[in-house]
């Protein structure tokens, strides 16, 4: 995924914004990334990705990568939501049709 791709679809937060937040604010625990526009506090889909970014930053990785394309990421989020594992708040990007 590219820097300007959305990671948190609930609050419309890009990978770039999250990585900059981690770089600038240096959160002590992964859950403090939620201070970046509420990321991770909506449906919950992005939490594992936020944790990975946090872990990568602690390990000194300049830019973490994912093996998913933005389309796969959105599709898997839709599957997650349809499986009842999270509920997006009002105003969230809706999941693609399944």
C-alpha positions, 0 to 999 in steps of 0.5 A: 500500500502507498502512503496516501492509501487509507488505513482507517476507513472509519475516520479516513486516515491515510498511512502517511498520516499514521506514520507521521503521527508515530514519527512525531509523537513517538507513542509509548504504546500502540493504543496511543495511535488512536490519538491520530484522528481516532484511528483504530477506534471505529470498526477495529479492522485497522488495529492489527495494521496500526500495531504493526506500524508501531512495532516496525517503528520501534524496530527502526523500520523506516516505512512498513509495508503490507502485502495487500493492495488497497483493493484487497485491504478494502475487500478484506475489511468488508468481509470483516464487517459482514462477519459481524466483527466490527461496526463502522461509525456513521460517516465511515467509508462503506465496505465494498459490495460483497 
